[in-house]
Amino acid sequence: MNRHLNPEEITAVAAGLEIDDAAQRHLDSCVACRAEVERLDGVIDARRAEIVAEEPDWAASKTAVMDRLPESAAPDATRKPRWVRPALAAAAAVVVAVGLGVLRPENPVDPTTGGDPAVEEILAEMDELLSDDGIPGFEIIDPESGDLEAYFDNGAS
């Protein structure tokens, strides 16, 4: 083989991949191509060493952070689970609701009339309103008129 290995072939050899037989025979006999493969291997090994050196030491980082925390921020073994407070709030709400239900009279009745005054007043007003046989709000419509469509088509309301 009269030519040297191209960069793809040198990279393949450095990566541990197989190359064709002619390229392998040339690599075995050519000092320049072997030197190029060794140089590329050196670059790869140096980069691998840098990557390992750049990896953070997580255990040391955790220890450093934990050492900077104040004592009060350390996890407490007596700390209650997160569900305790909402459960206590719900229990308090139930106690208040039951307490109000027990203290509130079931049927507030006016002893003089024997019934609820508000209900009696409302019923009296409704009886009075319905006794005039009219529909509230439609007093201006002449009940004698049979042409109600004309009234609504005029745009009057």
Secondary structure as UniProt FT lines:
FT   HELIX           7..15
FT   HELIX           21..29
FT   HELIX           31..54
FT   HELIX           58..68
FT   HELIX           71..73
FT   TURN            77..78
FT   TURN            82..83
FT   HELIX           84..103
FT   TURN            111..113
FT   HELIX           117..130
FT   TURN            131..132
FT   TURN            136..137
FT   TURN            139..140
FT   TURN            143..144
FT   HELIX           148..153
FT   TURN            154..155
//
